[in-house]
């Protein structure tokens, strides 16, 4: 009851001193919104989201680097031979998938039309549907027999099926992809552009790709580098370490089996999901601990800078309220009552600032989602997306209340320190001094 009384008084003060209250609330809101935007972007890249719903159990090897006896250094994706030797023989993994990494221009020709629809295509294997949890709305994935035979079959997204046929019950029908006929075997729920390991509109067996190149021909390391990347799914989060060690052991044995003078390395891979967002090429050795400290420093600065400014404002406000506090103490108001009132005011302002910051961060993310989400995604991937493709953000990607709670509690603590310290110093002054301060 007493706290409700304090909050009611704080609300009256807010209406009386609107300019100060607005600045204080906006300052808190901006502090929280900036932290929330960065946190949500990072969360989207590492959290378990459809269809990458097991990112916490996912391990990946995407790049390799080869040094020849002559000292030539080359880096890139892996060959199918390297992936087969090092990944497909895993005993500790629940599932393994190999993806052919070739992003380029692809077009679908609707039946009875001369229009060429740009489409994002991903070349995968049957393990892809085991590692990633796609939701099929019609049909089923292509089979191992389709994969081994190189039969032109495809899985399409629900929105693309509706674009081509007007509905999603299209399993068994055919489409023209790059002037070749493909039988549609299944339709899946749409994948957001932010799921960069799985995003596409059409998924086909990589064996059906007529331009498949397993390695770079004409080089002494031709069987090592190529255009493939591999993912392994651990049975559980606790067992991810065992899978990682087995992969590293296989890679070490494979490197030792190469010709004399040839050195092969994957630079601390396999990566966990959160590590993968910092790796962009094969020759990159990354200090992950240092990166995390840098990001923590950025978050702290975004919280501290507004807090320091608010502290100065609070101190100036306390100086202006000395006479008010002197009068209240002269009429018998105890010091703890004054402190409780000031704390209630601070909690009200910070709470309103937190709500404003949360809403502001969502508005910014929605308005600039295409630009914000592209940050950190390799440019090759961005350029390959079909023209006009919108970046969809599901509510589950935005409702990260853990991050909001941490940011809000941090702001409450900082704002309380910014208010309580000058308030305590002010309340300790002599009543006569406070009364004469006008």
Secondary structure, DSSP 8 states (H G I E B T S, - for coil): -HHHHHHHHHHHHHHHTHHHHHHHHHHHHHHHHHHHHHHHHHHHHHS-BTTBTTGGGEEEE--EEEE-TT--EEEEEE-HHHHHHHTTT-SSEEEEEEEE------EEE-TT---EEE--EEEE-TTHHHHS---EEEE----HHHHHHT--EEEEEHHHHHHHHSSS--TT-EEEETTEEEEEEEEE----TT-TTT--SEEEEGGG-TT--SS-TTSTTTTTEESEEEEEEESSSTTHHHHHHHHHHHHHHHHHHS-TT-EEE-TT-SB-HHHHTT--STT----HHHHHHHHHHHHHHHHHHHHHHHHHHHHHHHHHTHHHHHHHHHTT--HHHHHHHHHHHHHHHHHHHHHHHHHHHHHHHHHTHHHHHHTTS-HHHHHHS-TT------HHHH--HHHHHHHHHHHHHHHHHHHHHHHHHHHTS-HHHHHH--
